[in-house]
């Protein structure tokens, strides 16, 4: 597998463009359009929040048809809790793009992120969509990745090329975090393009399974948003034989590349969590069940006390095992070994004498690895989070202003 | 009902004392003993965390027998994740008190709170227990309430007197917070004494039901600790006819007084959450089910984003409905009205024009009331939490030092 220095437009047949539409603030890119040069198979997963933004409702209908041609996405306004007008606005966003691009509104995925409960400034949104559509290009991927940022400090994009069935296949992707992030589709948007030739069934299965070990394993603050979605568009231009069997070698090759893309983006979302200074990676090994491994990993990345201790470079492992204990999973605490990086801090559920200075050095790394050896089975899971800092509070004490 | 300016020793026949045993730091009260002058019925509820401190294991056995005479409790060390030695230490704590007090170790409840994974300094603990036992008095309730504080900024105690069956009955109580606090018995300890004459069955039922609407409805940081317990001791000295029927008037009168005591303590724990500047009270009314009302109330008090917005006095109601949405309860978002104090900020799931200055004033109160009218039924629930502040992070970035 080869990592390309590109993003959403790396696969054959995709164009993109981000523009500044002044949706919330002037002079920053806040609206992007992605266009597939030919019809794509489309699969998507959406937020589990009972409160769903208008764009989520609209895009679910598009995704249910299994095909799409374009994506319109804006930052600065979530178009959530905006009632019937919000639903009209989401449809108009699709229609505006469709008219310029000469496609159907039913082929346009719509996504929004930003403040909840404020009507969309549709005049500026429509002008932005038209401008973005006119500017679409193969070089526009980076501007699109910038346009979907909210409190993200860096754009998140990635592209890889793999050989499947003898043909080079490309996957490109972009995503945004970085608050309201919690497993089960947090305030995050992810867009994936690929030129692989694949059936809808296989594409959907690959997406759902991949999301489960990537975006669903990150937490910034345990708040699951109203707007999340991850969408994948596949246009088949790579020319490989159709992947239509999840037991096939081709499927596994594609899935491995998709996993790589999604895990890398998920890690970068977690590490760029609001106010974060460090990425926390929690690895659970030798757990008694897959459920336990996942729940425990996620519970630790979600613990405010653990997050604050990492911020303070305090090797307070008691909070780690405590968070494991309330994860809602069965396990025997008296078997658990805990490591901070290479430093073992607990054995069989009890503290061991350890080098505090070495532990502190581990906690000063950009990526802090916490590993629990459950010694109760063969299951494993990895989750990602970030430390809880003063800047998280600063950012969220006055988000609307 | 009359509120007394006393605490745990208000009921007839209870003595208490807190002393400075230098368990973690010198010169602060950190160990308390409560003694009942005659045998009591005892009921208790304990943490749901899979990781349970040694004192929890020990006290569960005591409580299972339904009777107790004394409580030994220390702050500064949780005696959790301390292995077999921890279990021995918990038993020795009970035995040390039992020897001085001429009772059985099986009649002594043991509770601990503080840092996890550090062996108990048993020499100082035992010396402290002896000193506290020797100092027991009716005036010692306040020192006991101070001795169980950890990061609490104020002691939490209360006492009431009610007339039941023509006799004055007293309930006294003390509790501690204030981090690792989350519904389902958080890092909190609660001790309740009463001179009511009641059966074990009725006492246990009253305690469990009362805990469900008080301590189990508070959240400081969604971390559920390894050490929580709430214990009630009832010695019958008030001389009322035995309460042995939960349908009786006497039971209801007692339960109402117990609820008052527990809700007041729960509120004071939430309002004194680590670093908190404000108490957040979330009232859910007209919900479709009791489950939904409770889940939604708790989800909102647990939302970091909502908590940070309250800290910032930002009327960001979108985060409130978002937190309702991921509560795991069924409801129709399009019916929900939201109020901050008296200010309506959303109607039928959508924003309304509201006076930002008035909303900000509401958010500046010591108690911030958030009310959601679900308009979907007749069920209601109230939960309490606090804002998320820089001090929470300061406290928890270096808790062990």
Interface residues (C-beta under 8 A of the other chain):
Chain A: X48 X49 X50 X51 X52 X78 X80 X81 X82 X83 X115 X116 X117 X118 X179 X180 X182 X184 X221 X222 X223 X224 X225 X226 X302 X303 X304 X305 X308 X309 X311 X312 X313 X314 X316 X317 X318 X319 X321 X322 X323 X324 X325 X326 X327 X329 X330 X331 X333 X334 X346 X348 X349 X350 X351 X388 X389 X390 X392 X393 X395 X396 X397 X398 X399 X400 X401
Chain B: X48 X49 X50 X51 X52 X78 X80 X81 X82 X83 X115 X116 X117 X118 X179 X180 X182 X184 X221 X222 X223 X224 X225 X226 X302 X303 X304 X305 X308 X309 X311 X312 X313 X314 X316 X317 X318 X319 X321 X322 X323 X324 X325 X326 X327 X329 X330 X331 X333 X334 X346 X348 X349 X350 X351 X388 X389 X390 X392 X393 X395 X396 X397 X398 X399 X400 X401
